[in-house]
């Protein structure tokens, strides 16, 4: 009878130990799967954010180019609304400032100052608050600083 009891106890202990190890293995597998899913979601979010940042930077560059074209087309001397230049340029500058705000909102903090500086340089060029300096010469430093900061920001993202 004692042998039967020991057989039952050892058998029960084996079942308990096997069940415990199975539960532990399932928990470890589940934790590993959850961590892998979190990493996948983090990577997807990071990539989505990067695409969004690229889009707002492209929009800003496009608006900056439109503002630069407006600066080159500005009549000299100009009056109330020479050939509709001022009417056409107002929305261009509004789009520039909107795009600048989007960059500031969605991109790295390091882009804030270069975007602001480049925007102000474009504004001064469009409204000819640059004296006798050529538009491209006036914009070169601010434009280069912005492009370098944008490139660095995207490389780090």
Buried (B, 14 or more C-beta within 10 A) or exposed (E): EEEEEEEEEEEEEEEEEEEEEEEEEEEEEEEEEEEEEEEEEEEEEEEEEEEEBBEBBEBBBEBBEBBBEBBEEBEEEEEEEBEEBBEEBEEBBEBBBEBBBBBBEBBBEEBBEBBBBBBEBBBBBBBBEBEEEEBEEBBEEBBEBBBEBBEBBBEEE
